Amino acid sequence: MRFLFVVAPLVGHVAPMRAVAERLTARGHEVVWAGAGDWLRALLGPAATIVDCAPARYGEAAIRPPDIHGPEALQFLLDGYLIPLATEMLPPTVAAIERFRPDLVLADQQTYAGACAAHRAGVPWVTSASTSAELVEPFTPAIAGWIAERLATLGGPDPRWSPRLVLAFSTPELAGPVAQRHPVRWVGPALPASRSEEWTPPPPRPLVLVTLGTTNGPASERFLRACADALSARTDLDTLIVDRDGVLGSVPGVTTAPWIPQLAVLRRTGLVICHGGHNTVCESLWHGVPLIVAPIRDDQPVIAGQVVNAGAGVRLRFARAGAGHVAAAVDTVLGDPGYAAAAARIGDSFRAAGGAEAAADALIVEARSPATVPATVARP
C-alpha cells in the first residue's frame, strides 16, 4: 500500500507519525512525506521519500511572537500560522497526491492542507492527533464556533477530523472522559522501534529530569533557574536539566545538557519536570515516571490538567513558580507513592493500546477498504 504523510515543520507533530512510518515501511509498504523538504530531510534522514510542500519559514519559531498570550495567541496561531500554512501547502500537496497516487493520506490534525487536498482529490484521509487536547473539547462554544468559521474558509469538511478515523496517541486513562463525536482510535504513544541510544546515568540516586521541549527557549530561563536553585543543593537527588540555549551556564550540583536521548534517560528517571508537551508527558508516563507540569501555552494547560486529574503529578504556574514552589512540588510527588502508581497505571494502558504497531494496523485496514479507492485520481 502507498501512504502520504502530511505534516507541518513541528517536531512534536512529526514524532508519532515517524514511528508509524517505521512500522509501515518495515512491513513493505511505501510512505512519502509532504512538508518542509530540507527540514524533513534533516530530521528523517536520507532514506525518507519527501515532497517539498511547505515553505521553510513555517518552522517552530514562526508559531507566534513570544509576547502574546491567551486569546491573542490562539488567534495568531490560527490566522497567523495554521491557515496561511494550509493555504500555501494546499496546491503542492494536491500535486503530490496526483503524482504519488496514495491509497491513504495521514494528515496531521493541525496541518490542514493534508485533509483539504485529500478531500479535493477524492482520496481517503485519516487524522493524526499529535495531542489529545482537542478531543476533550477545551474551547467555549463561542471560541469553538469562531474556529469552525475560520476553518470553513479553506473549503470542504473540518480538516481536524477525518470522517473515517482519528488516531489519538494517548488513552482515556490519561485524557479522561471524551465525547465520542468522531471515530477515535486510542493507540497510546507511538515510540520509535529502535532504542539503541545509550545513556550513562549518574550515581544510583533518584534522577529528576527538567525539560521544556523544543520551542520554548526564549521563555525558559527564569523557570530553569528556579529548578536549578531548588535542586542544586539536594544530596538525595541527581538533577539533569535540558538547557537548549545554554542560559544557565555551569550550575554546581546540577548536570546540564543542550540535548539528551530522552527515551534512554527516562528509563532511569524518577521524576520529570516539564511544560506539559504531549510527547514529553506521554513518554514519561510510558516509563511510569510521575510529573511536575508547568504549562506555558497552547494545548499544554489541557495536558497538565489531564496529568493532575489522573493523579500522576502536580501542576505549577510557569510564570510565577519560584525555587520554593519547585522544591515543595518535588517533595510532594516523590514523597507520595500514589503519583508513581498512577503513572505506572497510565503506562500500562499505553502499552496495552498498541502504540505505533496498532496505528499502522489501523491505517492498513483503512487503505485496503474498497471504499478507499480514489474517486478523482486515476490509478496506475
C-alpha positions, -999 to 999 in steps of 0.1 A, spaced: 0 0 0 10 36 -5 7 63 22 12 101 20 20 117 54 13 154 55 28 174 84 40 209 94 76 216 103 69 210 140 90 183 157 63 172 182 38 166 153 63 146 133 74 123 161 44 99 164 39 99 126 76 89 122 72 59 144 41 48 125 60 52 92 88 30 105 63 2 112 46 6 77 79 5 58 91 -25 78 60 -43 65 69 -35 29 45 -5 25 56 28 9 55 61 28 61 95 13 62 127 34 48 160 23 61 190 42 91 214 45 116 195 24 150 204 38 138 204 74 122 170 70 153 156 53 175 168 82 151 152 107 142 119 89 174 112 71 183 103 36 162 71 34 129 90 37 110 100 5 100 136 8 80 160 -14 86 197 -6 52 212 1 58 237 29 79 269 30 108 267 53 97 299 72 69 280 89 93 265 114 89 263 152 99 300 157 70 311 135 42 297 156 37 330 175 56 361 187 68 354 223 50 384 238 14 374 231 -8 352 253 -43 340 258 -70 347 231 -45 367 211 -21 338 210 -49 315 198 -59 340 171 -24 343 159 -19 306 159 -49 302 136 -48 333 114 -10 340 115 3 304 112 -20 274 106 -44 289 80 -16 306 60 4 274 61 -25 254 48 -31 280 20 5 277 8 7 240 13 -25 231 -5 -15 234 -42 17 214 -39 0 188 -16 -27 183 -42 1 179 -68 18 154 -45 -14 133 -44 -17 134 -81 19 123 -85 22 97 -58 -14 84 -60 -16 72 -24 -41 46 -11 -44 68 20 -34 102 34 -24 106 70 -29 143 78 -15 159 110 -45 174 128 -31 210 125 -17 206 90 -50 214 74 -36 211 38 -34 173 41 -71 169 48 -82 196 23 -60 181 -5 -72 146 1 -108 158 1 -104 176 -32 -87 146 -48 -112 121 -35 -86 102 -16 -94 89 19 -77 105 48 -70 97 85 -62 123 111 -31 121 132 -39 138 165 -5 146 179 -22 158 211 -54 148 228 -63 184 237 -90 190 211 -105 156 218 -116 168 252 -133 199 236 -113 225 256 -129 256 240 -160 275 250 -189 273 224 -181 308 212 -144 301 206 -152 267 191 -177 284 167 -151 310 157 -125 283 149 -150 264 128 -159 295 109 -122 303 102 -116 267 90 -146 268 68 -128 294 46 -105 265 35 -134 247 19 -146 211 25 -151 194 58 -135 204 91 -98 194 84 -92 185 120 -115 155 120 -114 126 95 -148 111 90 -131 77 88 -106 76 116 -88 98 141 -56 83 156 -52 95 192 -17 90 206 -29 87 242 -55 67 261 -86 76 281 -67 67 313 -48 99 308 -71 120 286 -102 113 308 -138 113 296 -141 123 259 -173 130 240 -170 105 211 -181 128 183 -155 114 160 -143 79 151 -113 78 175 -88 50 179 -68 53 211 -34 38 203 -12 53 230 22 70 224 39 59 192 76 54 202 104 46 177 111 9 171 148 13 177 160 22 212 197 18 206 206 51 223 225 46 255 230 69 284 254 66 313 235 75 345 249 93 375 253 75 409 222 55 419 200 82 434 166 93 421 171 114 389 150 145 384 148 154 347 139 190 338 129 197 301 108 223 284 106 209 249 118 222 216 100 255 212 103 273 245 138 286 245 132 324 250 107 317 278 126 291 296 154 309 315 136 321 346 119 287 352 150 267 346 169 288 371 141 282 397 145 245 391 183 247 394 181 268 426 156 243 441 176 212 433 213 221 432 218 216 469 199 183 471 223 154 481 195 129 479 187 135 442 205 139 409 193 166 386 196 168 348 184 200 331 180 202 294 193 237 287 190 240 249 201 276 247 228 274 274 212 301 295 222 285 329 259 281 324 276 259 349 255 251 380 271 233 409 252 201 418 233 201 386 241 185 352 230 205 322 230 194 285 217 210 253 202 177 242 196 143 257 185 109 243 152 113 262 138 78 260 171 63 273 172 89 301 135 82 311 143 46 317 163 57 347 144 88 358 123 91 390 106 124 383 101 147 353 95 185 355 82 198 322 60 222 303 32 198 295 41 190 259 21 160 249 51 139 237 71 146 269 42 138 291 33 106 274 69 94 271 73 99 308 42 81 317 50 53 293 80 47 316 59 51 348 75 84 357 54 109 376 54 146 367 55 182 378 39 202 350 43 239 344 23 246 312 32 276 291 6 278 262 -14 261 235 -25 226 245 -2 224 275 -27 236 301 -51 209 289 -25 182 291 -14 194 325 -50 192 337 -51 156 324 -20 147 344 -34 162 376 -68 146 372 -52 112 366 -33 115 398 1 112 380 15 146 390 11 182 402 9 215 384 29 247 389 23 282 374 51 286 349 53 324 351 53 326 389 68 294 403 100 301 423 126 277 438 104 272 469 74 262 448 96 237 428 111 223 459 78 217 476 64 201 444 93 177 442 89 167 478 51 162 473 55 139 443 84 119 455 70 117 490 37 101 479 39 68 461 4 73 447 18 96 420 42 69 407 14 43 410 -9 64 388 19 70 363 25 32 361 -12 26 356 -13 50 327 19 35 313 2 1 314 -27 15 294 -3 29 268 13 -4 262 -20 -22 260 -32 2 234 -5 -9 210 13 23 200 28 26 166 20 -10 157 -17 -5 164 -17 27 144 0 10 114 -26 -18 116 -55 7 116 -40 26 86 -35 -6 66 -72 -16 73 -84 18 61 -62 17 30 -74 -18 20 -111 -9 23 -127 -10 -11 -143 24 -3 -108 40 -2 -102 38 -40 -96 75 -51 -126 89 -69 -108 116 -90 -72 104 -91 -65 78 -117 -50 46 -106 -19 33 -124 
